[in-house]
Amino acid sequence: MKLLSVNAGSSTLKFRMYEMPEEKVIVKGAFDRIGIEGSNFSLKFGDTKVEEQAVLKDHNDAVKILLEQLVKHGIVSSLDEIEAVGHRVVHGGNRYSKSVAITEEVLEEINALSDLAPLHNPAALKGISAFQSNVPNAKMVACFDTAFHQTMEEEAYLYPVPYEWYQKYQIRKYGFHGMSHKFITEKMESLLGHPANLIICHIGSGASISAVKNGKCIDTTMGFTPNAGIMMGTRSGDIDYSMISYLMKKAGYRLEEIESKLNKESGLQGIIGMSDLRDIDAAFESGEERAVLGVGMYTNRIAEYIAKYYIKLEGQVDAICFTAGVGENDDMIRAEVIKKLAPLGVKLDEVVNKETLVRKGKEGIVTQEDSSIPVYVLATDEELMIARDTYEIVNI
């Protein structure tokens, strides 16, 4: 069975086509700068790579060209071969705790939740509409980034604010990166052979940590928006909200300016002046003062949440897992975090940690045998998780 795993952004459309249930990637690619001058697309299948400029006025243009390319290159002989399309939808609110088949009611609810994800949910709807129009016989599935975290209890997801804010305006912690946290949970349970207690660190430019008990999320760092939790590449993470009104009065900032700075000019970027970890690593290793400061702040916050979730899991932790771009490939950041977990009895194997880089095909445990908790470095695969959920739903 051929199905597409799709991630539509406001000006992008990324995709993979899988042969299921074999989970074989047939083709993958991306359409960039949709609705912007200089739009283009790329496809990769086998040893072939296609890169072309194209006029992409909207997502429908991108989908039409994608389907034309699939036929042109013999990847499918007919569009009827595409039996399903799984769509990443960032926000499912508190309505969806799992992926679902798309109906008119689901589309209305995704649209209604757009106030909670104004950049992402409308883009997902554009992608869904484009595929519905161009491959009408394919079954459509919505895979929500918030769904995995909906097993949290009220005491974990509610904020200590007037309760009516939750009742009237859905103000609560939702959590994000759910497809990645779910993928790592299933991967670890396959490795361990039983429902697991895990602390999962999805550390990329955006970053989130989750506490998983018996295979279910009980807490996570991102909150009402993805700007909550740990310090990130350009996002502040948790702050004292009072600084916002202070800066508006003292410096004359508008609210929109502060929100932009907290999302795009804070975190590592704000402290060090850069957010690319490759540059930061080099600056840190050469002893540059701001880099040392920023890395210390960054790794402190990761370690602090791991310790918090260790307590929340009552000290019964099967594994700590690092994943996503930084978690998978930055041995220096991992080492700095793991060293700070020494009070919990976690012991780094420095040699193995340096050798364990997902981009070089190496996953596994990076702690010593007598470490109180093993620390795993694992590749995540959100696109494959979407494909698995989609395959399961269309075959019910």
Secondary structure, DSSP 4 states (H G I P E B T S, - for coil): -EEEEEEE-SS-EEEEEEETTTTEEEEEEEEESTTSTT-EEEEEETTEEEEEE---SSHHHHHHHHHHHHHHTTS-SSGGGEEEEEEEES--TTT-SS-EE--HHHHHHHHHGGGTSTTTHHHHHHHHHHHHHH-TTSEEEEEETTGGGGG--HHHH--SS-HHHHHHH--S-----HHHHHHHHHHHHHHHTS---EEEEEESSSEEEEEEETTEEEEES--SSTTSSS--SS---S--THHHHHHHHHT---HHHHHHHHHHS-HHHHHHS---HHHHHHHHHTT-HHHHHHHHHHHHHHHHHHHHHHHHTTT--SEEEEEHHHHHH-HHHHHHHHHTTGGGT--B-HHHHHH--GGGT--EE-B-TT-SS-EEE----HHHHHHHHHHHHHT-
